[in-house]
Amino acid sequence: MPVTGSTTKTRVLHALLPAGQGVQPARWQQQKSARTRLRIIEAAIDCLVESGYSGLTTQAVVERTGVSRGAMHHHFPTRMELVGAVVEHVFFERMRLFLEDYLEKMKDASEAERLDIATAAHWRSVQTREYAAYLELAVAARTDRELDQFFGPVARRYDEVWIAEMIEAFPHWRDQWEQMKLASDFVNVLHMGLLLQQPVFGEARTRLTQRLSNEVLRQVYAGKLVV
């Protein structure tokens, strides 16, 4: 049976925890500083989602949050330090939100329902603000070498953590481990493509493609489709 619940969530999120997070500051001033830092990062994500990577500037964040230039410089002396914090935060929040949704739905699920629940949870996760931010960063990192110095390592760590966790969460797949990883990759790329094509495809074609995807995954799961 898959492992679900707080153990899975704690283990995965701890591995993806952004630098400087995880310990609640003891002093009030430190708590206030941590809240300000988080507010700046959240505002930066809004800039990214609404205006793309070029719209993610310290000036835009200052205007959105109302923090002083001094406070901004204290937390993030340069734009790229802000970008690095945003990259880490986006990956962490993507995983946190997915796991909360997925694990909650899995609580009372039967074995037959688990595959559909997992793919449905992943589809919901790609329609979030955090995933929109991820897409903006991923596209920009293809041509911006400075951004890719932050984005690339975090993206690879995210992938490594998830792959390592899958073998713990789905022990009955260990004899078909390569197929399990391929199934996960298949869902990832399919959902990204569907999200981008949804305005063209419309709801009906999107649902049909998802049904085909789920049928392919069930065949892989049952060992009927060997790759």
Buried (B, 14 or more C-beta within 10 A) or exposed (E): EBBBEEEBBEBBBEBBEBEEBEEEEEEEEEEEBBEBBBBBBBBBBBBBBBEEBEBBBBEBBBEBBEBEEEBBEEBBEEBEEBBBBBBBBBBBBBBBBBBEBBBEBBEEBEEEEBBBBBBBBBBBBBEBBBBBBBBBBBEBBEEBEEBBBBBBEBBEBBBEBBBEBBEBBBEEBEEBEEBBBEBBEBBBEBBBEBBEEBEEBEEEEBEEBBEEBBEBBBEBBEEEBEE
